[in-house]
């Protein structure tokens, strides 16, 4: 049960890391090539659509499944594995999930709240400032998600080696 749960945690971590990574290597670069008013409209459409039943389990479920895996590993005496998985859980929770909710989501909501009149001739300036800051924080959450994935995978390796 512990190895299966940890393997599921790896899949969850991989899904959310992949989601963030796709924004780094394609989505934002693509939006940056568009006219700013179109980029703002496209970003708003994507942000509105991401709140769905497919995204929620990866984003919110990752720390839950990962914490469960750490607890199960600890209870079965696999302390080293539990520490690795627990470290991945904490890193994802603080460095990706909370970061997203405190920085990226408010930025998205502020962008969505702008009216066409507010955007107007300032679209280029608004988009450049938004995109640069948003991408920087997305790179942070992507990196921490990748490291968290690696930590959970190391924990899984510890479980397999102990078996």
N, C-alpha and C positions, 0 to 999 in steps of 0.2 A: 504494500500500500504506500509506503514512504517513497520508494523509487518512482512509482507511477505518478504520485502527486508532484514530485519534484520534476519529472519529465513534463507534466502538464504545465508546471510553472515556467519551465524553459520555453515551451511553446507560446505561452502568454507573453513572456518577456520578449521573445523574438517577434511576435506580431506587433507589439507596440513600438519596439525599436525600428522595425521595418517601416511602420507608418511614419514615424518622425523622420527617418532617413530619406524617405521618398520626398518629403517636403524640402529637405536640404538639397538633394541632387537633381530635382527636376521641377517641382511645382513652383517654387518661388523664383527660380531662374526663368522659367517660362513666363510667369506673371510680370517679371521685370522687363521683358521684351515688349510688352503690350503698352498701348496708350494708357496713361495713369487712370483715367476715368474707367476704362475697361478693366484694368487690373483691380481697381477697388471693387467694381461690381462683381467680378469673378471671385475675388477673395471672400466677399460677403456671401455669395451663393455657396461657396464651398464650406465656409464656417457654419452656415445655416444647415447644410445637409449632413455635416459630420455628427451631429447629435442624433444618433440613431441606435437601433438595437444591435447592429453589427459592431460599431465602435465601442460602445459602453462596456461590454465584457472585457475587452483588451485593456482599456484605460483604467477602469475601476476594479476589474477582477484580478488584474496582475498582482497587486500587493496582497490581496486576500488569499489567492492560491499559493503565492510564494510564502506568505506567513504560515499558512497551514503546513506547507512542506517543511519549513524550518521547525515548527512545533513537533511534527511527527518524527522528524530526524532526531530531535533532542530527546523525545520520549522513548525512542528505541535505542538510545545510547550512542547514536552517531553524532557526537558533539561537534567534531570538526566540520562535518557536512552541514550541521545545523547552523554553525557560525557563518560559513560561506553563504548559505542560502539566506540567512537572516541579514547579512551585510548587503546582499543584493536587494532584498526587500526594502531595507531602510534607504539605500541609495536611490532606488527607483521612486519610492514614495516622496522623499524630500527633493531630489534633484530633477525629477521629471513631472510627477503628478502634481505636487504642491506648486512647483514652479509654473506649470501650465495654468493652474487655477488662479495664481496670483499675478502672473505677468501676461502670458499670451491671451488668455480668455478676456481679461479686461481691455487689452488692446483691440481685440476683435470686436468686442461690444462697442467700444468707442468709435471704431471705423464704421460699424454698421449704423450707428446713431447719426452719422453725418447726413445731412440732407443734400440734394443736388445743388442747392443754392450755396451751402457752406463749402462744398467741394469746388464748384465753379472753376475759376482760373487758377486756384491753388492746388489743383489735383496733383500736379507734378511734385510740388513741395511736400504735400501731405503723404503721397505714396512713397517718396524717397525716404522720408523720416520713418514712416511706419515699417516699410520693408527692411530697412537696415537694422533697426532695433529688434523687430520680430525675428528676423533670421539669426541674429546673434544669440538670442535666447533659445531659439529652436535648436541651434547647434549645441548649446549647453545641454538641453534636455535629451538630445539625440546621443551625445557622448555619454552622459550618465546612464541612459537606458542601455547603451551598448556595454558599458562596464558592468552594470547590474546583471545583464544577461550572462556575461562571462563569469561573474561570481556565482550565480546560481548553477551554471554548467560545471564549474569547479566543484561545487557542493555535490552535484549529481555524480561526478567522477569519484569523489570520496566515498559515496554510498556504494558505488559499483566495486570499488577496490576493497571495501570492507566486507563485501558479500562472499 
